Amino acid sequence: MGTLSPSHPLQGFFLPWPRPLVEGRLRRRYHRFLADVVLLDGRVVTAHCPNSGLMEGLVRPGAAVWLSPSEGPRRALPYTWSMMALDDTLVGVDTLVPNRLVRALLEARALPRLGPYDTVHPEYAHAAGSRVDFRLLSAARVHDIEVKNCHLVYPDGRGYFPDSVSVRATRHLQILSREVQRGIAATVLFVVQRDDVKAVRPAALHDPDFAAAATRAAALGVRFRALRTRVSPEGVTVLGAVPVDLKPYALSRVAGWRLALKPYSGWERPKRVVSSAP
């Protein structure tokens, strides 16, 4: 559970890590979901990388990283990559953390401007083949909330989501758009796991379909909100809300920033072995 300030329940809300983090240095990311890390005691461990995207700008061998010890005997890998140091900023890389944070906020009634609700239903099956992250229910209202993790912040101080094409995220917006037309309230909530952001934008260069779907969804009544957070080896602190900017913008500068970060994005893909056997 998170902790909150009685006077400002959102700002300063703190969610601790379930277990103390372990520090190391990133060696490489490969097979998308694997990362080799050299711990401070010299051991090399393979950690689960919970981010399926390019992680634009974050794949930097030698960077300081922090790992969460895995919970439960069924976990194949002993650690999960949770956060890292990027220049002077700490960045959260675990895409599951925003959902845990938002759930704690909702259960504590610490997220304002949602209207009254009685119950919180995580992973609610709200459409055929699709689940929304949270459904809030009251006697008079249904409110669906879709949470999106954002880590990419460019020199203009704006966060951009997604950092690569996300057909799944676009489909989520299309479903929420249909829901608001049926009278269901819907909110997309971006959680930026770094503190150097002043606003969030749909990444029209990375995924033009998502950006177009966001514009259509907002016109139909889907609300877009964003939270700025600070990650640390102790946990995640909510610093407050930042605006979501859905207006069109020039892509030329964004293209240059994206190109500059290309060497620090993605993962190693193993070479295919061609058998010589007859």
C-alpha positions, 0 to 999 in steps of 0.5 A: 500500500502507498502512503499519502499526505492528508492535506494533498493526497495526490502530491507526495503519495509514496509507493515503496518497492515490495523488497529492497532493490539491488544495484548493478551496471547494465551489460546488455539487453537481448531477446527483448525481455532479458538483461545481463547486469553486473552487480556491485559484488561482481556477480553477473545475473540475468534479469527480466526486462518487463518493457516490451518496447524499444525503451528508446534511449534507455539501453545504455551499457554501463549505466547504473541500474536497480533490480527487484528481487523476484517474488514467488518460487515460479519465477525463472529469473531471480531479478526484475529490472526496475529502474536506472540512472540516465544522466542526472535523472532516475527513470523507472523501466518496469511497465507494471509499476504504473498499474500498481501505483494507480491501484494504490491511488484509487484504493486510497481515494487519492486521485482527484477528479474521478467522481465518487465510486464505491468499488475498484475492479482491476483488469476488468473485461469490458469488451470481447477480448479486451480488459481495461486496467480499472473499472470504477463502479458506483450506483450511478456511474461506470468509469473505465481507466486505462493506464499507460507507462511513459518513460521517453522525455525529449529535450523539450521537456515533454513525454512521448508515448509510445516509443514504438508502434503499439497496435494494442494501445491504439485498440484500447483507445478505440474501445474507450471511444465506443464506451463513452458513446454508450455513456460510460466515462473513460480516462487514459492516465499516463504515468511518467516514471521520471521527474523531468517532464512538463507535459505528455504528448501522443508520439505522432512520429513513432505511432501516427495511428495512436496519435490519431486515435487519441485525437478522435477519442478526446473529441468523443469525450475520453479524458486524458491525464498524466502524472509526474513521478520520482523514482528512487531506490526506496520507491515511487513518489507522485509529484503531481499532475502534468497536462496532456497536449493533444494538439498537432506539432512539428515532427522535424525536431522529434525526428532528430531527437529520435535519431540521436537515441537510436543507438541506445534503443532496442535489444540485441537480436541473436543471429539465426543459425542455418543448419548445414545438415541435409 
